[in-house]
Amino acid sequence: MTSSVADVPTTSLASSALWARLLFWFALASEIALFGALNLFDDWRFESMPVKFAATAALAGIGYLIAASFYRRSVSLRQQAATFWGVAILLRLLALPLSPSDDFWRYQWEGKIQQAGFNPYVLAPDDPQLEKVRADFPDWLKINHRDYGAIYPPGAEMLFAELSRISESPLLYKIVFMAADLAVAALLLRLIGGKARYAVAAWYAWNPMVAYSFAGGAHFDSLMLLPMMAGILFFVRMEATGNVRTKWWLAGAGAIAFGIAISIKLIPLLLLPVCIFALGYRAIALLLSAGVPALLSLAYGYPRVAIWHSLGRFVYVTRVNDLFWWLIEDTIWPNPHQKNYHYNVILIIAVVLVSVLFFWNWKRGVLWVLGVALVLSPVLHPWYCTWILPVATWRRVHAWHVLSITLFAYFLFWDERLFALPWHAEPWMRGIIILPPIFLALFAAARKREPVVSEEPV
């Protein structure tokens, strides 16, 4: 009789573990199947496709959130590596046949005109001097903002030129961006460490928005994330070593990595103030972070050629799907002409203030700086959320992962029947995107802190 009573908790725990494993595998299989089904709904010339695409992606995202939550308790430590990489690679292979985003055609175009001897910072796609190149580029009409010259930093333009030299196939670009993305996942494993590293890193590696953005939509942001996360890893390693000379080498390597990241996309520039606190008196190494993009700019004629002119024009007027400013404009600060200059100034000031606020914990500061930048940005395309996801994974702040899933609602913009004005978000759409991550963030803040364990992020 006594033994049967004692067996009850054991039986209950075994049953609970079984249900957890079943739920994990069902959720993971659902994510994979639904993510693969996106290939059925990516032809957005048909009015019904954007709704089907967004709904299917959101359901895949729910499967992902459940699978990531139950991964550690459902898969043995010996099998976690194979499961981690198998799912990560499979999701990206499923994304490869998807139609690339309209940004892709600009990458291809700017590489092509460089091969023809033209400077992409000087000539916009609709410039009369490029008429012969346009005649040999059947997808020219797919290029967005054809009255703007190049807005990407010189490192990105050099990559476009080299990729264009090899092939015009979208598959080549996607494979390169996917490889960088998987390398980011590998860096996260090193950064997280410990037995929980695969379970934690799966929040990034299995994220449908991540897999879609790089392997499907052919956005090149993974090429920025790779050196950015490498720089963070170098700085973490610098803190851990006691050798003074090694500290300087790691500080310099991290600064160069940040410089490469900035040369591809400017977002890591926002992290330099908080990096000052990471490096202390070695912060002089961050001059290398500015030096790398400055050096690459010389290849395009800077300072004689104003290579940042188009970017300055673009950020001044571009506006879509912001998280915060719409609320301010609808209540206390109207902005009838939708100009963004003052918002960008406020964003920069906020980034500096947050960096100073977290001088005592630069690792946490990195997350907060990127978070403030996304919240205060006048533009929030879904793939922008990937900028913070590696750091949010490292710091285990899952509200950002939820936001990456709700941002699939952005693709509803392609069905103009749903909106009073094209590309103007309605309140119901903002609610879909914003409310779930807010609720999760509030729930996480209300929970009591759990005891610190050995796998706590470094």
DAQUIPE-V458626 format. One record per backbone hydrogen bond with DSSP energy under -0.5 kcal/mol. CO is the residue of the C=O (numbers start at 0). NH is the residue of the N-H. Records with the same first field share a line. If there is no record, write none. Layout:
CO: NH + NH
This chain:
0: 4
1: 5
2: 6
3: 7
4: 7 + 8
5: 9
6: 10
7: 11
8: 12
9: 13
10: 14
11: 15
12: 16
13: 17
14: 18
15: 19
16: 20
17: 21
18: 22
19: 23
20: 24
21: 25
22: 26
23: 27
24: 28
25: 29
26: 30
27: 31
28: 32
29: 33
30: 34
31: 35
32: 36
33: 37
34: 37
35: 38
36: 39
37: 40
41: 43
42: 45
45: 48 + 49
47: 51
48: 52
49: 53
50: 54
51: 55
52: 56
53: 57
54: 58
55: 59
56: 60
57: 61
58: 62
59: 63
60: 64
61: 65
62: 66
63: 67
64: 68
65: 69
66: 70
69: 73
70: 73 + 74
75: 78 + 79
76: 80
78: 82
79: 83
80: 84
81: 85
82: 86
83: 87
84: 88
85: 89
86: 90
87: 91
88: 92
89: 93
90: 94
91: 95
94: 97
100: 103
101: 105
102: 105 + 106
103: 107
104: 108
105: 109
106: 110
107: 111
108: 112
109: 113
110: 114
111: 115
112: 117
113: 116
117: 119
118: 121 + 122
119: 149
121: 123
123: 126
126: 129
127: 130
129: 133
130: 134
131: 135
132: 135
133: 136
136: 139
138: 141
139: 142
144: 147
145: 125
147: 124
152: 155 + 156
153: 157
154: 158
155: 159
156: 160
157: 161
158: 162
159: 163
160: 164
161: 165
162: 166
168: 171 + 172
169: 173
170: 174
171: 175
172: 176
173: 177
174: 178
175: 179
176: 180
177: 181
178: 182
179: 183
180: 184
181: 185
182: 186
183: 187
184: 188
185: 189
186: 190
187: 191
188: 192
190: 457
193: 196
195: 199
196: 200
197: 201
199: 202
200: 203 + 204
201: 205
203: 206
206: 210
207: 211
208: 212
209: 213
210: 214 + 215
211: 215 + 216
212: 218
216: 100
218: 221
219: 222
220: 223 + 224
221: 225
222: 226
223: 227
224: 228
225: 229
226: 230
227: 231
228: 232
229: 233
230: 234
231: 235
232: 236
233: 237
234: 238
235: 239
236: 240
241: 243
242: 246
243: 247
244: 248
245: 249
246: 250
247: 251
248: 252
249: 253
250: 254
251: 255
252: 256
253: 257
254: 258
255: 259
256: 260
257: 261
258: 262
259: 263
260: 263 + 264
262: 154 + 155
264: 267
265: 268
266: 269
267: 270
268: 271
270: 274
271: 275
272: 276
273: 277
274: 278
275: 279
278: 281
279: 282
280: 283
281: 284
282: 285
283: 286
284: 287
285: 288 + 289
286: 290
287: 291
288: 292
289: 293
290: 294
291: 295
292: 296
293: 297
294: 297
295: 298
296: 299 + 301
297: 300
300: 303 + 304
304: 306
305: 308
307: 311
308: 312
309: 313
310: 314
311: 315
312: 316
313: 316 + 317
315: 339
319: 379
323: 326 + 327
324: 328
325: 329
326: 330
327: 330 + 331 + 332
334: 337
339: 343
340: 344
341: 345
342: 346
343: 347
344: 348
345: 349
346: 350
347: 351
348: 352
349: 353
350: 354
351: 355
352: 356
353: 357
355: 358
357: 360
360: 364
361: 365
362: 366
363: 367
364: 368
365: 369
366: 370
367: 371
368: 372
369: 373
370: 374
371: 375
372: 376
374: 323
376: 322
377: 319
380: 383 + 384
381: 384
382: 385
383: 386
384: 387 + 388
385: 389
387: 391
388: 392
389: 393
390: 394
391: 395 + 396
395: 397
396: 399
397: 401
398: 402
399: 403
400: 404
401: 404 + 405
402: 406
404: 407
405: 408
406: 409
407: 410
408: 411
409: 412
410: 413
411: 414
413: 415
414: 417
415: 418
420: 423
422: 424
425: 428 + 429
426: 430
427: 431
428: 432
429: 433
430: 434
433: 437
434: 438
435: 439
436: 440
437: 441
438: 442
439: 443
440: 444
441: 445
442: 446
452: 455
